[in-house]
Amino acid sequence: MFLELLVGLSVIIVVFIYYYFNLNYWKKRHTTYVSPLCLLKNLCVPYTDEIDFGTITQEMYLQKKRSGHKYFGAFAFRVPILIVIDLNVCKQILSKDFNYFTARGLPVGYRHLFALESELLGNMRTSLIKTFTSEKIKDMFQPMWKCAKQLTDHINKVVLKEGDFEVKYLMSRFAATIITTCFFGLEINFMEEQGDDLFRVRQLIFKQKRWLFFRLVTLLRLPESAKAMESIKPKILVILRKVMRETLEYRKIHKVVKNDIVDILVKMRRNNPSQAGQGNTAPTLEEMMAHAFLFYAAGFQASGSTTSYCLYELARNSSIQEKLRQEIDELLTKYGKITNQALQKMAYMEQVVHETLRMYAPLPFLTRACTKRYPFPNSDLVIDKGVLVNIPIYAIHHDPDIYPDPYKFDPDRFSEENSRERHQYAFLPFGSGHRMCIGMKFGLLQVKFALATILSNYQLSPAPDTP
């Protein structure tokens, strides 16, 4: 009994000493920091319904900014994190000194664009960016018109009869329909169908949203535990593997070429079949599945939620809605239908979408991992390899010094004149620099296409119970 108590006490002392020295990281570097109250609270707070991680970071951000700091330290369990306040420092990290921050801090085994480190990032990114060229995007309008018809048919047949409707539910289905059609060459009408495998993936992503977020945060905070969790294979991966295999087999047998994301991955694998997954850009089946999940989940979640929030704000702000509708009607009359040229001419549409992305950015922060010792310019601070750097998008986008009355929906913030007066790194919904989202153009197009389709046919108003 005494021996067991002694061993237990020894373990507690060792753990305490280990964490004590780790949690003194910023103090030893004479950098202001936020002391963690306890490890459990540091992990659990982001998952409560009352407050989210973006709001927590914003409170710390504003407090430290008022004290005149350009950045401050924090901890994610034992991992030191530097949270940036100054926009010039953001620019330094994301662009000028990118070679010090080429990693996102995810385990090496995650071989997709979110996780690739510097040696593979360039080649893989160059290959996949071909999906988003201006010419490829123009080719996507034909299937998008078909998706728009499916949306209006569903609204006329179902939504108008019900009166009130859940906009997020509707827009996520529309986004999923466009992405599966344009990127994977699969003609699935998610407005109607519910039995398809990819519909099940969509449902599982919504059901496991908190669980997936928990895995991501745990990955950053306790990498060893996260690796152990990889033995737990969610249903999402099983379904995606099945869909990817069936798609590849069908295209091979029937010699189908669609020049979409699947074809690009197939060509990459075909060019270096013996070296797939061994340090070059040729993807294995598992890696192709990872890319499929990334494009599918990130695509319909980001574009679907952005469109939903935009429609929500337009319903609450009838004058803004009417001004946008007038612009849409005028340009659709000129061009005859929704075209790339028509959408590019919609200047107020751009302002409305940008203001939505400011208020409801797809991610609350960007994370970069330091890959080699980095001395901050004009400062005595030097951070070590492995330290995480956090760019707090939510806090920046809701900073009253940058955006007065930040919780008011005001598209005029993004007029040409007002945008010109702001720092270029004050608006980061898609990140910036070398790891800027490669799907940005298509994501914006998808949101604008949905808005033009809906506002040219319907008028929006908030339901009685809308907050």
C-alpha positions in Angstrom: 0.0 0.0 0.0 2.8 2.4 1.0 4.7 1.5 -2.2 1.6 2.2 -4.3 1.2 5.6 -2.7 4.8 6.4 -3.2 4.7 5.6 -6.9 1.5 7.6 -7.3 3.0 10.6 -5.5 6.1 10.3 -7.6 4.1 10.3 -10.8 2.2 13.4 -9.7 5.4 15.2 -8.8 7.0 14.4 -12.2 3.9 15.5 -14.1 3.8 18.7 -12.1 7.4 19.5 -12.7 7.1 18.7 -16.4 4.1 21.0 -16.8 5.5 23.7 -14.6 8.6 24.1 -16.7 6.5 23.9 -19.9 4.0 26.4 -18.7 6.8 28.9 -17.9 7.7 29.0 -21.6 6.5 32.6 -22.1 7.6 33.8 -18.7 11.2 32.8 -19.4 11.0 34.8 -22.6 9.6 37.9 -20.9 6.5 37.8 -23.1 3.1 38.7 -21.7 0.8 35.6 -21.6 -2.5 34.2 -20.3 -2.0 31.7 -17.5 -4.1 28.6 -17.9 -6.5 28.1 -14.9 -6.3 24.4 -15.3 -5.7 21.8 -18.0 -9.3 20.5 -17.9 -10.8 24.0 -18.3 -8.4 24.8 -21.1 -9.7 21.7 -23.0 -13.4 21.8 -22.2 -14.3 25.5 -22.5 -14.5 25.5 -26.3 -17.1 22.8 -26.3 -19.6 24.5 -24.1 -22.7 26.0 -25.7 -22.4 29.3 -23.8 -19.1 30.4 -25.3 -16.8 29.4 -28.2 -13.1 29.5 -28.9 -13.4 32.6 -31.1 -15.1 34.5 -28.3 -12.6 33.4 -25.7 -9.7 34.4 -27.9 -11.3 37.8 -28.7 -11.6 38.6 -25.0 -7.9 37.9 -24.4 -7.0 39.7 -27.7 -8.8 42.9 -26.7 -7.4 42.9 -23.2 -3.8 42.5 -24.4 -4.3 45.0 -27.3 -5.5 47.7 -24.9 -2.3 47.1 -22.9 -0.3 47.9 -26.0 1.0 44.4 -26.9 1.6 43.1 -30.4 1.1 39.5 -29.4 0.8 37.3 -26.3 1.4 33.8 -25.2 -1.1 31.1 -24.2 -1.1 27.4 -23.8 -3.0 24.5 -25.3 -2.2 21.9 -22.5 1.6 21.7 -22.6 2.0 23.3 -26.1 2.9 27.0 -26.1 0.9 29.2 -28.5 1.6 32.7 -29.6 -1.5 34.7 -30.4 -0.9 37.6 -32.8 -2.5 41.0 -32.4 -0.5 43.3 -34.7 -1.5 43.0 -38.4 2.0 43.6 -39.6 3.2 40.6 -37.5 0.4 38.6 -39.2 1.7 39.6 -42.6 5.3 38.7 -41.5 4.2 35.1 -40.4 1.8 34.3 -43.3 3.8 35.9 -46.1 7.2 37.4 -45.6 8.6 34.8 -43.3 6.5 31.9 -44.5 9.6 29.6 -44.7 9.6 29.6 -40.9 5.9 28.6 -40.7 5.3 26.1 -43.4 3.5 23.6 -41.1 0.1 23.6 -39.5 1.2 21.5 -36.6 -0.7 18.3 -37.6 0.9 14.8 -37.5 3.0 13.8 -40.6 0.5 11.0 -41.5 -2.1 13.5 -42.6 -1.3 13.9 -46.2 -3.7 16.4 -47.6 -3.3 20.2 -48.2 -4.2 21.1 -44.7 -1.4 19.0 -43.3 1.3 18.9 -46.0 4.7 20.3 -44.9 6.9 22.4 -47.1 8.6 19.7 -49.2 5.3 18.3 -50.5 3.1 21.4 -50.4 4.3 23.1 -53.5 3.9 20.2 -55.9 0.6 18.9 -54.5 -0.8 22.4 -54.4 0.3 23.1 -58.0 -1.4 19.9 -59.1 -4.7 20.5 -57.3 -5.0 24.2 -58.1 -5.7 23.2 -61.7 -9.2 22.4 -60.6 -9.8 26.1 -59.8 -8.5 27.9 -62.9 -10.8 30.5 -64.4 -11.4 28.2 -67.5 -12.4 25.3 -65.3 -14.7 27.5 -63.2 -16.4 28.7 -66.4 -17.0 25.1 -67.4 -18.8 24.5 -64.1 -21.7 26.9 -64.9 -23.5 24.3 -67.0 -23.9 21.8 -64.1 -24.5 24.7 -61.7 -27.5 25.9 -63.7 -29.0 22.4 -63.4 -28.4 22.5 -59.6 -30.1 25.9 -59.5 -33.1 24.5 -61.2 -33.2 21.7 -58.7 -33.1 24.2 -55.9 -35.9 26.4 -57.2 -38.0 23.3 -57.9 -37.6 22.1 -54.3 -38.4 25.6 -52.9 -41.6 25.8 -55.1 -42.7 22.3 -54.3 -41.8 22.0 -50.6 -40.5 25.2 -49.0 -43.2 27.6 -50.2 -45.9 25.2 -49.0 -44.4 25.1 -45.5 -43.8 28.8 -45.3 -41.0 28.9 -42.7 -37.9 26.9 -43.4 -34.4 26.2 -41.9 -32.1 28.1 -44.3 -28.9 26.2 -43.1 -30.5 22.9 -43.9 -31.5 24.0 -47.4 -28.2 25.7 -48.3 -26.0 22.8 -47.1 -28.0 20.5 -49.4 -27.6 22.9 -52.3 -23.8 23.3 -51.6 -23.4 19.5 -51.4 -25.2 19.1 -54.7 -22.9 21.6 -56.5 -19.7 20.1 -55.0 -20.5 16.5 -55.8 -21.5 17.5 -59.4 -18.6 19.9 -60.2 -15.7 18.2 -58.3 -16.6 14.5 -58.3 -18.7 14.2 -61.4 -21.6 12.6 -59.5 -25.1 13.8 -60.4 -26.8 13.6 -57.0 -29.7 15.9 -56.2 -29.4 16.3 -52.5 -32.5 18.5 -52.5 -34.5 15.3 -52.9 -32.3 12.2 -52.4 -31.5 10.9 -48.9 -30.3 7.4 -49.5 -27.0 8.0 -51.3 -23.7 7.3 -49.6 -22.5 10.9 -49.9 -25.7 12.1 -48.3 -24.9 9.8 -45.4 -21.4 11.4 -45.3 -23.1 14.8 -45.1 -25.4 13.7 -42.3 -22.4 12.2 -40.4 -20.4 15.3 -40.7 -23.2 17.3 -39.1 -23.8 14.6 -36.4 -20.0 14.3 -35.6 -19.2 18.0 -36.0 -18.3 18.4 -32.3 -16.5 15.0 -32.2 -14.4 16.0 -35.3 -13.6 19.3 -33.7 -12.6 17.6 -30.5 -10.2 15.4 -32.5 -8.7 18.4 -34.3 -8.1 20.3 -31.1 -6.8 17.2 -29.3 -4.4 16.8 -32.3 -3.0 20.2 -31.6 -2.9 20.0 -27.8 -2.0 16.3 -27.2 -0.5 14.9 -30.4 0.3 11.5 -28.8 -3.3 11.0 -27.7 -4.5 12.0 -31.1 -2.4 9.4 -32.8 -3.8 6.8 -30.6 -7.3 8.0 -31.5 -6.6 7.2 -35.2 -7.3 3.6 -34.5 -11.0 4.7 -34.1 -12.3 4.8 -37.7 -15.5 6.8 -38.0 -18.2 5.8 -40.4 -17.3 8.8 -42.6 -14.0 7.2 -43.6 -15.6 3.8 -44.4 -18.2 5.4 -46.7 -15.7 7.7 -48.4 -13.4 4.8 -49.1 -16.3 2.9 -50.7 -17.3 5.9 -52.8 -13.8 6.6 -53.9 -13.2 2.9 -54.9 -16.5 2.7 -56.8 -15.8 6.0 -58.6 -12.3 5.0 -59.7 -13.4 1.5 -60.9 -16.3 2.9 -62.9 -14.2 5.5 -64.6 -11.5 3.0 -65.4 -13.9 0.5 -66.9 -15.9 3.0 -68.9 -13.0 5.3 -69.7 -14.7 8.3 -68.2 -12.8 11.6 -68.2 -14.3 14.6 -66.5 -11.3 16.8 -65.7 -12.5 17.2 -62.1 -10.7 16.7 -58.8 -10.9 12.9 -59.1 -9.3 12.9 -62.5 -6.5 15.1 -61.3 -5.7 12.8 -58.3 -5.9 9.8 -60.7 -3.4 11.4 -63.1 -1.0 12.2 -60.2 -1.2 8.6 -59.0 -0.8 7.2 -62.5 2.4 9.3 -63.2 4.2 7.8 -60.1 2.4 4.6 -59.2 5.4 2.9 -57.4 6.1 5.9 -55.3 2.6 6.8 -54.1 2.8 7.9 -50.5 6.6 7.7 -50.3 7.6 11.3 -50.2 6.3 12.6 -53.6 3.0 13.9 -54.7 1.5 10.7 -56.0 -1.5 10.0 -53.7 -2.4 6.6 -52.3 -6.1 5.5 -52.1 -6.2 6.7 -48.5 -4.7 10.0 -49.4 -7.2 10.4 -52.3 -9.9 9.7 -49.8 -8.4 12.4 -47.5 -8.5 14.9 -50.3 -12.1 13.9 -51.2 -13.2 14.4 -47.5 -11.4 17.8 -47.4 -13.0 19.2 -50.5 -16.4 17.7 -49.8 -16.6 18.6 -46.1 -14.8 21.9 -46.2 -16.6 22.9 -49.4 -20.2 22.4 -48.5 -19.7 23.4 -44.8 -18.0 26.7 -45.7 -20.1 27.7 -48.7 -23.3 26.4 -47.2 -22.9 28.2 -43.9 -21.8 31.4 -45.5 -24.8 31.4 -47.8 -27.1 30.6 -44.8 -25.7 33.5 -42.7 -25.9 35.8 -45.6 -29.6 35.0 -46.3 -30.3 35.3 -42.5 -28.8 38.9 -42.5 -30.6 39.8 -45.7 -33.9 38.7 -44.2 -33.2 40.9 -41.1 -32.1 43.9 -43.2 -34.8 44.4 -45.9 -33.2 47.6 -47.4 -29.9 45.8 -48.0 -31.8 42.9 -49.5 -33.7 45.1 -51.9 -30.6 47.0 -53.0 -28.9 43.7 -53.8 -32.0 42.4 -55.6 -32.0 45.5 -57.8 -28.4 44.9 -58.8 -29.1 41.2 -59.5 -32.2 41.9 -61.6 -30.4 44.6 -63.6 -27.5 42.4 -64.5 -29.5 39.3 -65.2 -31.7 41.3 -67.6 -28.5 42.4 -69.3 -26.8 38.9 -69.5 -30.0 36.8 -69.8 -29.0 34.4 -67.0 -26.5 33.9 -64.2 -23.1 33.9 -65.9 -19.5 34.4 -64.7 -19.5 37.8 -66.3 -22.8 38.8 -64.6 -21.5 37.8 -61.1 -18.2 39.6 -61.6 -20.1 42.8 -62.3 -22.1 42.6 -59.1 -20.1 45.0 -56.9 -22.7 45.2 -54.1 -23.0 41.5 -54.1 -19.2 41.3 -53.4 -19.6 43.7 -50.5 -22.5 41.7 -49.0 -20.6 38.4 -49.2 -17.5 40.0 -47.8 -19.4 41.5 -44.8 -20.9 38.0 -44.2 -17.5 36.4 -44.2 -16.2 39.1 -41.8 -19.0 38.5 -39.3 -19.2 34.7 -39.8 -15.7 33.6 -41.0 -15.5 29.8 -41.7 -12.7 29.4 -39.2 -12.2 31.4 -36.0 -8.4 31.3 -36.3 -5.4 30.2 -38.4 -2.7 28.1 -36.9 0.9 27.8 -38.1 3.7 25.7 -36.5 7.1 27.2 -36.2 9.5 24.8 -38.2 12.8 26.4 -37.1 13.9 29.0 -34.4 12.4 32.3 -35.4 13.5 35.7 -34.1 10.7 38.2 -34.2 11.7 41.4 -36.1 12.3 44.5 -33.9 11.9 42.3 -30.8 13.9 40.2 -28.3 11.5 37.3 -28.7 12.7 34.1 -30.2 10.4 31.1 -30.5 11.4 27.5 -30.9 10.5 24.9 -33.4 7.1 23.4 -32.6 5.6 26.5 -31.0 2.2 27.2 -32.5 1.3 30.6 -33.8 -2.4 31.6 -33.8 -3.9 34.3 -36.1 -7.2 35.1 -34.4 -9.5 35.7 -37.4 -12.7 36.1 -35.3 -11.0 38.6 -33.0 -9.6 40.6 -35.9 -12.9 40.7 -37.8 -14.7 41.9 -34.6 -12.1 44.4 -33.5 -14.0 47.7 -33.0 -10.8 49.7 -33.8 -10.8 48.1 -37.3 -14.5 47.6 -37.8 -16.6 50.1 -35.8 -19.8 48.6 -34.4 -18.5 45.2 -35.4 -21.7 43.2 -34.7 -23.8 45.3 -37.2 -24.2 43.9 -40.7 -22.9 46.7 -42.9 -21.8 45.8 -46.5 -20.6 49.4 -47.0 -17.5 48.5 -44.9 -16.3 46.8 -48.1 -16.9 49.6 -50.5 -13.8 50.3 -52.7 -12.9 53.4 -50.6 -13.3 51.9 -47.2 -11.5 48.7 -48.2 -8.5 50.7 -49.5 -8.2 52.5 -46.1 -7.9 49.2 -44.1 -4.8 47.1 -43.6 -4.7 44.2 -46.1 -4.5 41.6 -43.3 -7.6 42.9 -41.5 -9.8 40.6 -43.6 -8.7 36.9 -43.5 -11.7 34.6 -44.1 -9.6 32.4 -46.5 -6.2 32.9 -44.9 -3.4 34.6 -46.8 0.0 33.9 -48.2 1.3 30.6 -49.5 -1.4 28.5 -47.8 -4.3 30.7 -48.8 -7.4 28.6 -49.6 -7.1 27.3 -53.2 -10.9 26.9 -53.4 -11.5 30.6 -52.5 -12.7 31.6 -56.1 -15.0 28.7 -56.4 -16.3 29.1 -52.8 -17.2 32.8 -53.5 -18.7 31.9 -56.8 -20.9 29.2 -55.2 -22.2 31.7 -52.6 -22.9 34.4 -55.2 -24.6 31.9 -57.5 -26.9 30.8 -54.7 -27.8 34.3 -53.7 -28.5 35.4 -57.3 -30.7 32.3 -57.8 -32.7 32.9 -54.6 -33.0 36.7 -54.7 -34.0 36.8 -58.3 -37.0 34.5 -57.6 -38.0 35.1 -54.0 -38.3 37.7 -51.2 -36.9 36.9 -47.8 -38.3 37.8 -44.4 -37.4 36.4 -40.9 -39.7 33.8 -39.3 -41.5 35.0 -36.1 -39.1 33.0 -33.9 -35.9 34.2 -35.7 -33.5 35.8 -33.2 
